[in-house]
Amino acid sequence: MAEGPGPGSDVQGVRQGRNWFTAGWAAMGRGLSMFFVGLLAVVLAWVALTGMSLVLLGFGLFLVPGLVAALRWAANAQRRLTGKTGVPIGEPYRPVPRAAGGWKGAWRRCKAVFADSATWRDVLWAQCAVTVTGLLAIVPFGMLAHGLFGMALPFIWEPVTGAWDGTWYLFVPVRSQETAWIAGGLGLAEIPVGLLIAPYVLRLHARITRSLLAPTAKAEMGLRVEHLARTRTDAVDSSAAEIRRIERDLHDGAQARLLAMGMKLDAAESLLDENPEAVRTLLAETRDASMRALEELRDLVRGIHPPVLADRGLVDAVRSLALESRLQAQVTADLPSRPEPAVESAAYFAVCELLTNATKHSGAQRVLIDIQYRSGALAVSVTDDGNGGAGLELENGSGLRGIQRRLAAFDGTLGISSPAGGPTVVSFQVPCALTVMS
């Protein structure tokens, strides 16, 4: 005999019910937020257009960059809200030059704003933000409000029909208590329908918004070229800084010790016949100095490209870091083979910097390092159980900024999640191909 559904299916049904209910409410709230952002964008767009019309009078030159920046802020807020629906929208803006003050600088900034097609696409979106997409976003909320009104009609139909000389609810003329109860039943049914369709309506709204706010193919190509030029400059600067560091370490460390060794050997040679005991002491000191110089050279080579990384690959090199760390470090990995050597080196030093940050600043006891290869990219995450509250303060020259610059040379991305109280998760991805090292 077939068994009926057990308690597990009941629990699953309850969870599914909660899922559509909570998803509907979340979509309604997000749609309402999009509607108000659209209202704000309409105002900002008309103010910006007014400022543009004053450019011919001169003082509009000083108003336009700030007004357009406010409109872009609203457009970016809409992009973030849209991204939460699963439809991400990138920023298409070209950078506004930081020109000098005065009329010449104001003209350069205005010229950059006017020449950017994204400015005019933002204006177009703002005009549609309420009339088209805004009304679409508010439809589920309108159904909720209309349903609540219908549920209230059985109790307020007499004053309502008296004030409005009769009223209709959907297709029902409300002229008696019986028809008011029918309207109440329809209102009760309209609310869950609004909750059910809210995510789908919001997704449609997001797709329309993306067609208006997403960068064009030409804009994406221009932004890509600028990104590559910027990362190339960063890579050149980083390489130059690395060369200067190596030169400084050699000059202050091994080179100084080798010079001292040469001087001691000269002294030993001059004392060889007169004072053999002093020669023995000088040779012992020279041997110790040579060992220290060798150790410094090994440390320097390890800082450039660790031998374990060259010989064993990224996973074993990271495991070696974990063994040397003061934290309880665990490494999990799933790499079918090795990434390209340059990518391996960038990922290794990124993990090294993240481990150092976790040791010095987070107050963590444990750290988990996960290394994967998926969707054509090397994906690494470093999770610690510290205090959290870290931020990706890339403008302040932090260690994370250095990691981002190192990864950007390979088109890599860096992200951080660090709520107050922890845990902190720093992850990065680097597109690459896997190679089999001989």
One Martini backbone bead per residue (centre of mass of N, CA, C, O) as a GRO file, in nm:
protein
  438
    1MET     BB    1   0.098   0.035   0.021
    2ALA     BB    2   0.077   0.354  -0.003
    3GLU     BB    3   0.227   0.625   0.122
    4GLY     BB    4   0.193   0.895   0.280
    5PRO     BB    5   0.264   1.192   0.369
    6GLY     BB    6   0.488   1.316   0.564
    7PRO     BB    7   0.623   1.551   0.773
    8GLY     BB    8   0.829   1.658   0.565
    9SER     BB    9   0.618   1.766   0.358
   10ASP     BB   10   0.490   1.971   0.548
   11VAL     BB   11   0.740   2.141   0.593
   12GLN     BB   12   0.785   2.209   0.295
   13GLY     BB   13   0.515   2.354   0.256
   14VAL     BB   14   0.561   2.575   0.463
   15ARG     BB   15   0.816   2.690   0.332
   16GLN     BB   16   0.688   2.763   0.060
   17GLY     BB   17   0.483   2.956   0.178
   18ARG     BB   18   0.690   3.148   0.301
   19ASN     BB   19   0.846   3.219   0.047
   20TRP     BB   20   0.622   3.365  -0.118
   21PHE     BB   21   0.548   3.563   0.102
   22THR     BB   22   0.826   3.701   0.150
   23ALA     BB   23   0.886   3.764  -0.148
   24GLY     BB   24   0.644   3.949  -0.190
   25TRP     BB   25   0.711   4.162   0.025
   26ALA     BB   26   0.992   4.232  -0.081
   27ALA     BB   27   0.899   4.322  -0.364
   28MET     BB   28   0.716   4.550  -0.271
   29GLY     BB   29   0.930   4.716  -0.124
   30ARG     BB   30   1.116   4.748  -0.371
   31GLY     BB   31   0.911   4.880  -0.559
   32LEU     BB   32   0.864   5.127  -0.382
   33SER     BB   33   1.155   5.224  -0.388
   34MET     BB   34   1.171   5.260  -0.696
   35PHE     BB   35   0.949   5.471  -0.717
   36PHE     BB   36   1.089   5.693  -0.539
   37VAL     BB   37   1.346   5.708  -0.703
   38GLY     BB   38   1.200   5.798  -0.960
   39LEU     BB   39   1.087   6.060  -0.849
   40LEU     BB   40   1.362   6.184  -0.787
   41ALA     BB   41   1.473   6.166  -1.078
   42VAL     BB   42   1.280   6.361  -1.211
   43VAL     BB   43   1.367   6.610  -1.055
   44LEU     BB   44   1.673   6.593  -1.120
   45ALA     BB   45   1.647   6.606  -1.429
   46TRP     BB   46   1.511   6.889  -1.448
   47VAL     BB   47   1.731   7.038  -1.299
   48ALA     BB   48   1.959   6.959  -1.494
   49LEU     BB   49   1.830   7.083  -1.749
   50THR     BB   50   1.826   7.367  -1.639
   51GLY     BB   51   2.132   7.390  -1.604
   52MET     BB   52   2.198   7.345  -1.906
   53SER     BB   53   2.043   7.604  -2.006
   54LEU     BB   54   2.266   7.793  -1.837
   55VAL     BB   55   2.537   7.771  -1.991
   56LEU     BB   56   2.513   8.023  -2.183
   57LEU     BB   57   2.537   8.219  -1.915
   58GLY     BB   58   2.781   8.042  -1.749
   59PHE     BB   59   2.691   7.941  -1.451
   60GLY     BB   60   2.610   7.649  -1.548
   61LEU     BB   61   2.896   7.522  -1.540
   62PHE     BB   62   2.885   7.491  -1.212
   63LEU     BB   63   2.615   7.305  -1.197
   64VAL     BB   64   2.612   7.048  -1.375
   65PRO     BB   65   2.800   6.838  -1.235
   66GLY     BB   66   2.630   6.822  -0.969
   67LEU     BB   67   2.354   6.747  -1.096
   68VAL     BB   68   2.450   6.490  -1.242
   69ALA     BB   69   2.552   6.346  -0.989
   70ALA     BB   70   2.271   6.321  -0.860
   71LEU     BB   71   2.146   6.153  -1.088
   72ARG     BB   72   2.352   5.920  -1.066
   73TRP     BB   73   2.279   5.840  -0.784
   74ALA     BB   74   1.991   5.749  -0.852
   75ALA     BB   75   2.070   5.541  -1.069
   76ASN     BB   76   2.245   5.366  -0.876
   77ALA     BB   77   2.017   5.297  -0.683
   78GLN     BB   78   1.856   5.144  -0.900
   79ARG     BB   79   2.072   4.937  -0.964
   80ARG     BB   80   2.083   4.808  -0.684
   81LEU     BB   81   1.787   4.722  -0.670
   82THR     BB   82   1.794   4.553  -0.931
   83GLY     BB   83   2.020   4.352  -0.841
   84LYS     BB   84   1.828   4.215  -0.615
   85THR     BB   85   1.657   4.063  -0.860
   86GLY     BB   86   1.891   3.941  -1.069
   87VAL     BB   87   1.961   4.228  -1.236
   88PRO     BB   88   2.236   4.340  -1.341
   89ILE     BB   89   2.397   4.676  -1.339
   90GLY     BB   90   2.614   4.867  -1.487
   91GLU     BB   91   2.844   5.121  -1.504
   92PRO     BB   92   2.880   5.378  -1.776
   93TYR     BB   93   3.078   5.585  -1.670
   94ARG     BB   94   3.280   5.839  -1.729
   95PRO     BB   95   3.527   6.013  -1.619
   96VAL     BB   96   3.563   6.305  -1.448
   97PRO     BB   97   3.761   6.555  -1.462
   98ARG     BB   98   4.015   6.706  -1.249
   99ALA     BB   99   3.995   7.010  -1.277
  100ALA     BB  100   4.047   7.315  -1.257
  101GLY     BB  101   3.952   7.596  -1.175
  102GLY     BB  102   3.723   7.778  -1.316
  103TRP     BB  103   3.620   7.808  -1.636
  104LYS     BB  104   3.793   7.587  -1.765
  105GLY     BB  105   3.722   7.356  -1.570
  106ALA     BB  106   3.413   7.370  -1.604
  107TRP     BB  107   3.415   7.309  -1.908
  108ARG     BB  108   3.547   7.029  -1.895
  109ARG     BB  109   3.330   6.895  -1.723
  110CYS     BB  110   3.088   6.953  -1.908
  111LYS     BB  111   3.197   6.816  -2.159
  112ALA     BB  112   3.211   6.530  -2.034
  113VAL     BB  113   2.907   6.509  -1.969
  114PHE     BB  114   2.793   6.561  -2.260
  115ALA     BB  115   2.969   6.322  -2.403
  116ASP     BB  116   2.808   6.131  -2.225
  117SER     BB  117   2.562   5.904  -2.294
  118ALA     BB  118   2.469   5.835  -2.000
  119THR     BB  119   2.333   6.101  -1.936
  120TRP     BB  120   2.091   6.068  -2.144
  121ARG     BB  121   1.992   5.796  -2.034
  122ASP     BB  122   1.914   5.904  -1.757
  123VAL     BB  123   1.702   6.103  -1.857
  124LEU     BB  124   1.523   5.893  -1.993
  125TRP     BB  125   1.470   5.723  -1.743
  126ALA     BB  126   1.337   5.946  -1.571
  127GLN     BB  127   1.084   5.976  -1.760
  128CYS     BB  128   1.011   5.654  -1.706
  129ALA     BB  129   1.008   5.603  -1.390
  130VAL     BB  130   0.685   5.668  -1.364
  131THR     BB  131   0.517   5.614  -1.630
  132VAL     BB  132   0.630   5.308  -1.644
  133THR     BB  133   0.817   5.163  -1.431
  134GLY     BB  134   0.681   5.278  -1.178
  135LEU     BB  135   0.396   5.160  -1.218
  136LEU     BB  136   0.493   4.868  -1.229
  137ALA     BB  137   0.621   4.858  -0.938
  138ILE     BB  138   0.329   4.943  -0.791
  139VAL     BB  139   0.117   4.725  -0.849
  140PRO     BB  140   0.131   4.529  -0.602
  141PHE     BB  141   0.069   4.750  -0.393
  142GLY     BB  142  -0.204   4.824  -0.515
  143MET     BB  143  -0.334   4.546  -0.463
  144LEU     BB  144  -0.309   4.557  -0.160
  145ALA     BB  145  -0.473   4.815  -0.110
  146HIS     BB  146  -0.729   4.717  -0.261
  147GLY     BB  147  -0.777   4.466  -0.084
  148LEU     BB  148  -0.815   4.619   0.184
  149PHE     BB  149  -1.058   4.780   0.087
  150GLY     BB  150  -1.240   4.535   0.030
  151MET     BB  151  -1.233   4.423   0.328
  152ALA     BB  152  -1.372   4.698   0.440
  153LEU     BB  153  -1.656   4.726   0.301
  154PRO     BB  154  -1.852   4.566   0.499
  155PHE     BB  155  -1.806   4.825   0.717
  156ILE     BB  156  -1.813   5.097   0.492
  157TRP     BB  157  -2.030   5.112   0.258
  158GLU     BB  158  -2.231   5.332   0.333
  159PRO     BB  159  -2.047   5.590   0.342
  160VAL     BB  160  -1.919   5.541   0.065
  161THR     BB  161  -2.177   5.535  -0.113
  162GLY     BB  162  -2.278   5.810  -0.013
  163ALA     BB  163  -2.028   5.984  -0.104
  164TRP     BB  164  -2.013   5.835  -0.415
  165ASP     BB  165  -2.275   5.728  -0.534
  166GLY     BB  166  -2.147   5.476  -0.533
  167THR     BB  167  -1.968   5.157  -0.596
  168TRP     BB  168  -1.683   4.977  -0.714
  169TYR     BB  169  -1.555   4.629  -0.718
  170LEU     BB  170  -1.445   4.580  -0.987
  171PHE     BB  171  -1.742   4.397  -1.092
  172VAL     BB  172  -1.881   4.515  -0.824
  173PRO     BB  173  -2.171   4.651  -0.706
  174VAL     BB  174  -2.195   4.856  -0.418
  175ARG     BB  175  -2.539   4.841  -0.251
  176SER     BB  176  -2.484   4.619  -0.026
  177GLN     BB  177  -2.405   4.386   0.202
  178GLU     BB  178  -2.366   4.155   0.006
  179THR     BB  179  -2.175   4.301  -0.198
  180ALA     BB  180  -1.964   4.370   0.019
  181TRP     BB  181  -1.884   4.075   0.078
  182ILE     BB  182  -1.784   4.014  -0.204
  183ALA     BB  183  -1.565   4.229  -0.201
  184GLY     BB  184  -1.413   4.109   0.041
  185GLY     BB  185  -1.339   3.841  -0.100
  186LEU     BB  186  -1.179   3.969  -0.333
  187GLY     BB  187  -0.974   4.113  -0.152
  188LEU     BB  188  -0.861   3.854  -0.019
  189ALA     BB  189  -0.759   3.742  -0.304
  190GLU     BB  190  -0.577   3.984  -0.404
  191ILE     BB  191  -0.337   3.974  -0.211
  192PRO     BB  192  -0.196   3.701  -0.295
  193VAL     BB  193  -0.171   3.780  -0.590
  194GLY     BB  194   0.021   4.017  -0.543
  195LEU     BB  195   0.243   3.844  -0.406
  196LEU     BB  196   0.292   3.647  -0.645
  197ILE     BB  197   0.355   3.874  -0.879
  198ALA     BB  198   0.577   4.063  -0.771
  199PRO     BB  199   0.847   3.929  -0.869
  200TYR     BB  200   0.771   3.938  -1.177
  201VAL     BB  201   0.724   4.239  -1.204
  202LEU     BB  202   1.005   4.320  -1.103
  203ARG     BB  203   1.162   4.177  -1.327
  204LEU     BB  204   1.043   4.340  -1.559
  205HIS     BB  205   1.137   4.612  -1.452
  206ALA     BB  206   1.441   4.540  -1.458
  207ARG     BB  207   1.464   4.498  -1.766
  208ILE     BB  208   1.381   4.779  -1.849
  209THR     BB  209   1.599   4.926  -1.687
  210ARG     BB  210   1.841   4.797  -1.830
  211SER     BB  211   1.777   4.915  -2.115
  212LEU     BB  212   1.840   5.216  -1.996
  213LEU     BB  213   2.113   5.177  -1.786
  214ALA     BB  214   2.286   5.017  -1.948
  215PRO     BB  215   2.556   4.965  -2.112
  216THR     BB  216   2.681   4.988  -2.400
  217ALA     BB  217   2.893   4.843  -2.614
  218LYS     BB  218   3.066   5.097  -2.648
  219ALA     BB  219   3.096   5.164  -2.348
  220GLU     BB  220   3.225   4.896  -2.263
  221MET     BB  221   3.474   4.926  -2.440
  222GLY     BB  222   3.577   5.190  -2.316
  223LEU     BB  223   3.597   5.085  -2.023
  224ARG     BB  224   3.790   4.856  -2.090
  225VAL     BB  225   4.024   5.027  -2.191
  226GLU     BB  226   4.058   5.190  -1.931
  227HIS     BB  227   4.110   4.949  -1.747
  228LEU     BB  228   4.364   4.844  -1.892
  229ALA     BB  229   4.530   5.102  -1.863
  230ARG     BB  230   4.521   5.111  -1.554
  231THR     BB  231   4.639   4.825  -1.496
  232ARG     BB  232   4.901   4.871  -1.644
  233THR     BB  233   5.002   5.099  -1.466
  234ASP     BB  234   4.990   4.939  -1.202
  235ALA     BB  235   5.186   4.716  -1.290
  236VAL     BB  236   5.428   4.898  -1.342
  237ASP     BB  237   5.442   5.025  -1.060
  238SER     BB  238   5.469   4.758  -0.905
  239SER     BB  239   5.731   4.664  -1.041
  240ALA     BB  240   5.901   4.908  -0.962
  241ALA     BB  241   5.866   4.873  -0.655
  242GLU     BB  242   5.990   4.588  -0.644
  243ILE     BB  243   6.269   4.664  -0.750
  244ARG     BB  244   6.334   4.869  -0.526
  245ARG     BB  245   6.315   4.667  -0.295
  246ILE     BB  246   6.539   4.477  -0.388
  247GLU     BB  247   6.764   4.685  -0.395
  248ARG     BB  248   6.743   4.766  -0.095
  249ASP     BB  249   6.789   4.482   0.027
  250LEU     BB  250   7.066   4.436  -0.102
  251HIS     BB  251   7.210   4.690   0.004
  252ASP     BB  252   7.135   4.650   0.322
  253GLY     BB  253   7.226   4.347   0.328
  254ALA     BB  254   7.406   4.147   0.151
  255GLN     BB  255   7.607   4.361   0.048
  256ALA     BB  256   7.713   4.452   0.325
  257ARG     BB  257   7.813   4.172   0.414
  258LEU     BB  258   8.014   4.123   0.180
  259LEU     BB  259   8.193   4.364   0.241
  260ALA     BB  260   8.267   4.275   0.529
  261MET     BB  261   8.397   4.010   0.445
  262GLY     BB  262   8.625   4.132   0.275
  263MET     BB  263   8.757   4.291   0.506
  264LYS     BB  264   8.816   4.044   0.690
  265LEU     BB  265   8.996   3.893   0.485
  266ASP     BB  266   9.210   4.110   0.467
  267ALA     BB  267   9.284   4.101   0.768
  268ALA     BB  268   9.361   3.800   0.776
  269GLU     BB  269   9.592   3.816   0.570
  270SER     BB  270   9.769   4.022   0.742
  271LEU     BB  271   9.760   3.810   1.012
  272LEU     BB  272   9.868   3.524   0.942
  273ASP     BB  273  10.175   3.547   1.061
  274GLU     BB  274  10.126   3.702   1.344
  275ASN     BB  275   9.791   3.610   1.411
  276PRO     BB  276   9.625   3.322   1.403
  277GLU     BB  277   9.397   3.367   1.614
  278ALA     BB  278   9.266   3.612   1.476
  279VAL     BB  279   9.207   3.467   1.212
  280ARG     BB  280   9.012   3.261   1.328
  281THR     BB  281   8.803   3.469   1.423
  282LEU     BB  282   8.749   3.602   1.146
  283LEU     BB  283   8.654   3.343   1.002
  284ALA     BB  284   8.412   3.291   1.186
  285GLU     BB  285   8.270   3.558   1.126
  286THR     BB  286   8.252   3.514   0.820
  287ARG     BB  287   8.081   3.262   0.830
  288ASP     BB  288   7.839   3.391   0.974
  289ALA     BB  289   7.791   3.611   0.760
  290SER     BB  290   7.736   3.414   0.526
  291MET     BB  291   7.484   3.286   0.650
  292ARG     BB  292   7.319   3.548   0.673
  293ALA     BB  293   7.330   3.621   0.373
  294LEU     BB  294   7.193   3.363   0.273
  295GLU     BB  295   6.928   3.405   0.428
  296GLU     BB  296   6.855   3.674   0.296
  297LEU     BB  297   6.844   3.566   0.007
  298ARG     BB  298   6.620   3.363   0.060
  299ASP     BB  299   6.409   3.568   0.150
  300LEU     BB  300   6.412   3.728  -0.112
  301VAL     BB  301   6.327   3.497  -0.299
  302ARG     BB  302   6.065   3.434  -0.145
  303GLY     BB  303   5.943   3.723  -0.211
  304ILE     BB  304   5.938   3.675  -0.521
  305HIS     BB  305   5.963   3.331  -0.546
  306PRO     BB  306   5.881   3.066  -0.408
  307PRO     BB  307   5.995   2.751  -0.427
  308VAL     BB  308   5.729   2.600  -0.353
  309LEU     BB  309   5.570   2.729  -0.587
  310ALA     BB  310   5.745   2.623  -0.822
  311ASP     BB  311   5.743   2.310  -0.735
  312ARG     BB  312   5.422   2.261  -0.606
  313GLY     BB  313   5.239   2.505  -0.589
  314LEU     BB  314   4.973   2.671  -0.456
  315VAL     BB  315   4.861   2.475  -0.243
  316ASP     BB  316   5.131   2.407  -0.097
  317ALA     BB  317   5.209   2.700  -0.038
  318VAL     BB  318   4.962   2.761   0.141
  319ARG     BB  319   5.013   2.535   0.344
  320SER     BB  320   5.280   2.655   0.439
  321LEU     BB  321   5.155   2.912   0.550
  322ALA     BB  322   4.966   2.773   0.754
  323LEU     BB  323   5.193   2.641   0.927
  324GLU     BB  324   5.330   2.935   0.994
  325SER     BB  325   5.091   3.027   1.132
  326ARG     BB  326   4.935   3.147   1.431
  327LEU     BB  327   4.696   3.027   1.321
  328GLN     BB  328   4.420   2.821   1.262
  329ALA     BB  329   4.481   2.665   0.962
  330GLN     BB  330   4.274   2.589   0.673
  331VAL     BB  331   4.290   2.382   0.373
  332THR     BB  332   4.099   2.399   0.072
  333ALA     BB  333   4.096   2.200  -0.241
  334ASP     BB  334   4.018   2.228  -0.620
  335LEU     BB  335   4.269   2.136  -0.847
  336PRO     BB  336   4.340   1.982  -1.136
  337SER     BB  337   4.559   2.210  -1.180
  338ARG     BB  338   4.770   2.455  -1.281
  339PRO     BB  339   4.820   2.763  -1.303
  340GLU     BB  340   4.956   3.022  -1.400
  341PRO     BB  341   5.236   3.154  -1.272
  342ALA     BB  342   5.137   3.450  -1.237
  343VAL     BB  343   4.875   3.373  -1.090
  344GLU     BB  344   5.000   3.219  -0.859
  345SER     BB  345   5.159   3.454  -0.743
  346ALA     BB  346   4.923   3.649  -0.691
  347ALA     BB  347   4.762   3.456  -0.506
  348TYR     BB  348   4.975   3.404  -0.291
  349PHE     BB  349   5.018   3.705  -0.198
  350ALA     BB  350   4.725   3.750  -0.123
  351VAL     BB  351   4.709   3.537   0.101
  352CYS     BB  352   4.943   3.646   0.267
  353GLU     BB  353   4.809   3.923   0.329
  354LEU     BB  354   4.548   3.811   0.461
  355LEU     BB  355   4.689   3.661   0.691
  356THR     BB  356   4.822   3.909   0.812
  357ASN     BB  357   4.563   4.065   0.873
  358ALA     BB  358   4.433   3.850   1.057
  359THR     BB  359   4.664   3.850   1.270
  360LYS     BB  360   4.675   4.170   1.338
  361HIS     BB  361   4.342   4.282   1.321
  362SER     BB  362   4.096   4.061   1.396
  363GLY     BB  363   4.118   3.846   1.641
  364ALA     BB  364   4.175   3.568   1.542
  365GLN     BB  365   4.194   3.194   1.550
  366ARG     BB  366   4.061   3.124   1.270
  367VAL     BB  367   4.126   2.987   0.933
  368LEU     BB  368   3.989   2.973   0.595
  369ILE     BB  369   4.110   2.816   0.293
  370ASP     BB  370   3.980   2.847  -0.042
  371ILE     BB  371   4.040   2.647  -0.344
  372GLN     BB  372   3.925   2.711  -0.678
  373TYR     BB  373   3.781   2.588  -1.000
  374ARG     BB  374   3.556   2.807  -1.184
  375SER     BB  375   3.446   2.926  -1.471
  376GLY     BB  376   3.751   3.004  -1.561
  377ALA     BB  377   3.841   3.044  -1.245
  378LEU     BB  378   4.017   3.156  -0.975
  379ALA     BB  379   3.900   3.070  -0.643
  380VAL     BB  380   3.936   3.267  -0.340
  381SER     BB  381   3.904   3.216   0.020
  382VAL     BB  382   3.907   3.412   0.335
  383THR     BB  383   3.824   3.292   0.665
  384ASP     BB  384   3.738   3.453   0.972
  385ASP     BB  385   3.674   3.475   1.348
  386GLY     BB  386   3.656   3.764   1.396
  387ASN     BB  387   3.525   4.093   1.451
  388GLY     BB  388   3.508   4.253   1.212
  389GLY     BB  389   3.438   4.554   1.029
  390ALA     BB  390   3.553   4.550   0.763
  391GLY     BB  391   3.698   4.735   0.485
  392LEU     BB  392   3.720   4.848   0.140
  393GLU     BB  393   3.982   5.071   0.161
  394LEU     BB  394   4.115   5.166  -0.135
  395GLU     BB  395   4.198   5.479  -0.092
  396ASN     BB  396   4.413   5.429   0.168
  397GLY     BB  397   4.644   5.215   0.106
  398SER     BB  398   4.584   4.937   0.163
  399GLY     BB  399   4.629   4.604   0.141
  400LEU     BB  400   4.379   4.567  -0.042
  401ARG     BB  401   4.476   4.754  -0.262
  402GLY     BB  402   4.722   4.585  -0.343
  403ILE     BB  403   4.562   4.336  -0.423
  404GLN     BB  404   4.388   4.465  -0.642
  405ARG     BB  405   4.623   4.554  -0.821
  406ARG     BB  406   4.741   4.274  -0.869
  407LEU     BB  407   4.471   4.148  -0.992
  408ALA     BB  408   4.400   4.357  -1.221
  409ALA     BB  409   4.624   4.257  -1.421
  410PHE     BB  410   4.415   3.981  -1.449
  411ASP     BB  411   4.109   4.061  -1.412
  412GLY     BB  412   4.051   4.078  -1.116
  413THR     BB  413   3.854   4.021  -0.815
  414LEU     BB  414   3.733   4.192  -0.511
  415GLY     BB  415   3.586   4.079  -0.194
  416ILE     BB  416   3.376   4.177   0.101
  417SER     BB  417   3.270   4.025   0.423
  418SER     BB  418   3.211   4.231   0.740
  419PRO     BB  419   3.050   4.199   0.995
  420ALA     BB  420   2.971   4.268   1.296
  421GLY     BB  421   3.138   3.997   1.466
  422GLY     BB  422   3.135   3.840   1.220
  423PRO     BB  423   3.266   3.715   0.970
  424THR     BB  424   3.546   3.722   0.749
  425VAL     BB  425   3.522   3.760   0.384
  426VAL     BB  426   3.772   3.704   0.140
  427SER     BB  427   3.745   3.738  -0.216
  428PHE     BB  428   3.878   3.595  -0.528
  429GLN     BB  429   3.907   3.641  -0.892
  430VAL     BB  430   4.082   3.466  -1.172
  431PRO     BB  431   4.123   3.454  -1.487
  432CYS     BB  432   4.205   3.124  -1.623
  433ALA     BB  433   4.431   2.876  -1.710
  434LEU     BB  434   4.519   2.547  -1.707
  435THR     BB  435   4.832   2.388  -1.627
  436VAL     BB  436   5.095   2.162  -1.695
  437MET     BB  437   5.362   2.101  -1.507
  438SER     BB  438   5.701   1.987  -1.542
   0.00000   0.00000   0.00000
